[in-house]
Amino acid sequence: SCQPGCDVGYTSTGRASCSLGQLSMPNCTAQPCNITQQEVPTHGSLGDCPLSLPSGSSCRFSCDEGFVLSHPLACNLGVLSISPRLSPPGGDTCHPDNLPFCLPMPCRTGQVLRPGTAGTCPELLPSGATCEQPCDGGQ
């Protein structure tokens, strides 16, 4: 018997062997991604992510109340990264490790006081930010 090699990101299911002129070859399967506590974002938990995520799959961490997940988590040939299928609220923020993270939930300024205008308030006000909303008629 012998051990054939697989491309990067794949693992052999066994050894090749020969029996009475019949060659038996193993398969190369895509490597899953192991998720450890280190990948779980601050202010978050595993959510629907299994400890072993199959290659080609994605999952979503859960975030604590008041936080929102930046992106789903994706696995490709044993490498974890963000899934490009979802943009985070308030812009396309990237994490230096290319992993999802929990960010403070922004406020929707559609709930401005009436009568008045939006003033300097953007549609989504980042958590911790302030803006000015003037009142109509000097109120």
Helices and strands as residue ranges (DSSP letters): E 10-12, E 17-19, E 22-24, E 28-30, E 33-34, E 44-45, E 52-53, E 58-59, E 62-63, E 67-69, E 73-76, E 79-82, E 102-104, E 107-108, G 109-111, E 124-125, G 136-138
